[in-house]
Amino acid sequence: MDLASGDRPAVGVALLAIILLGAGSAAALVLTGRWVAAGVATAVAAAAVTVSGRRAKYTEDRRLTFADSAAERTGDAVLLAAVAWATVEEPATSGAALAALVLAYLATYMRAKATGLGFDVEESLIARGVRIGLVVLGLAWRDALGPALWAASAVSLFSVLREAVEVRRQREPA
């Protein structure tokens, strides 16, 4: 480990812990009806996701890239499942939470599958930030939760389509 170059694995581990603790706390807060506090906890996790994602991308650390994606997906599952459960009597909002979860997973799957097959598909850190920002907005402003989650679903769907187009435009990998 070269400390002069900024290679500090503990920073990556701390970021991943913040993502998981933030998402878990947010889920617990959602289930107890404390929506604004859940928005704050999600914002903390989102900040860690942003820093972790940028760190993984620019250091080209494959293990951190993997762990970052796994932590984000786990955080999404915990939080969005809690939202779907807490809003079960509001079918449009509950459905939006499930759609946001499924489409986020689909976008990750598409990217991973394309990369595994040898295609060059980059994750959009902007789309990632917008998607989680919409979730934070919806949690903090409860009346906007359903529309915010549908918008987050649309961002993930856009990512799925963008990745499919990227693969279509490339030649067959060698």
N, C-alpha and C positions, 0 to 999 in steps of 0.2 A: 504494500500500500504506500503510495507516494502522497504524503500529506501536503507537500508543496503544490501539487497540481490540483488540490481540492478533492482528491479521492477519499471521501469520508463515508464509508458504508453506514455508520451509525445515523447519519442524516437521513438516508433513504429509509432505514428502519423506523426512525421517529416519524417521518412523514406518513408511512403506511399505517403506523399505530394511530396517528391522529385521524386519518381517513376512517378507519374501522371504529374507533371510539366515538368519533363525531357522528357517524351514521347510526351506530347503535343507540347513542344518546338521543338522537333525533327521533328514531323509531319509538323509543320508550316515551318520549314527550308527545308524539303524535297519539299514541295509544291512551295517554292520559288527558288528551284534549288541550294540551299546551302548545298551540300551533305556532305562535310567534317565537317561543323559545326553541321549538323544533327548527324553525327557519334559521335562527342564529346558529344552532349546532350544525345544521347542514351547510351554512356558509363557511364555518370553520373547516369542516371536512372538504368543502369545495376548494378552499384556498390551498389546502394540503394536496388535493388532487391536481390542481393547476401547477403547483411548484414541483410535485413529484413527476408529473407528465413532462414538463419542460426539462427537468433534470435528466430523466430517462432518455428523452429525444436527443438532447445536445451532448450528453456524455457517451451516447451509444452503448450504454450499459444494458445488455440483453436481459440480465437477471432482474434489474430494476424495472425495465419495460414490462416484463412478464408480471412481476409482483404488483406493479402499479395498476395494470389492467385487471388483475385478479382482485385487488383491494377495491377498485372502483366498482366492478361488477358485484362484489359481495355487498358493498355499501348500498348500491342501487337496489339489490334484492331485499335487503333488510328494511330499508326505508320505504320503498314503494309498495312492498307487501303490507307494511304497517298502515300506509295511507289507504290502500285498497280495503283493508280490514276495517279501519276506523270510519270509512265512508261508505260502508256496504249498503246503507239505506239511501244513498245518493248514487244510483246506478251510473249516471254519466261521469261523475268524478271517480268512482271506483273503477269503472272501465277505462278511464283515462290513465289512472295509475298503472293498471295492468298493461295497457297499450304502450306506455312509456317504458315500462320494464322490458317487455318482449322486444320492442324495436331497438332498444339500446343493446340488448343481447344479440339481436340479429345483425346489427351494424358491426359489433365486435367479431361475431362469427364470420361474417363475410370477409372482413379484413384479414382475419387469421387464416381462413381457408385460401384466399387469394395469395397471401404471402407464402403459405406452405406449398402452394403449387408453383411458386417461383415468380409470381407477378409482383410488380412494385406498386404497392398501395400504401399511401401515407394517411395516418389519422389526422384529422383536422382538430388542432387544439382549440381553434375558435369555436367550432361546432360543439365541442365538448364543454367549453365554458358557457356558451349560450344555453345549452340544454340544462346544465345544473343551475345556472342563474335563474332560469324559468321555474325550476322546482323550488328554489329558495324564495322567489317572489310569491309563488302560490302558497307556500307554507306561512310566510309572514303576513300575507294579506289573504286570509281564509276565503273570502268571497271570490277571489280570483283563482283558487286552487284548480278547479276543473279546467277552465280555459288555459291556464298555464301548463298543466300537464298535457293537454291536447297539443299545445304549441311545442312542448318538449318532444312529444311523439313525432310531430312533423319534422323537427330538426333531425331526429334519428332516422326517419324515413328518407329524408334528403341525403343523409350520409350513406345509407344503403344504396340508393340509386346512383349517387356520385361514384361510389366504389365499383359498382357494376359497370358503369360507363368507363371508368379507368381501366378495368380489366379488359373490356371489349376493345378498347383502342390500342392495346399492346399486342405485340407479336407473341406467338407461342414461346414460352421459356425454353431455353436450350436444354 
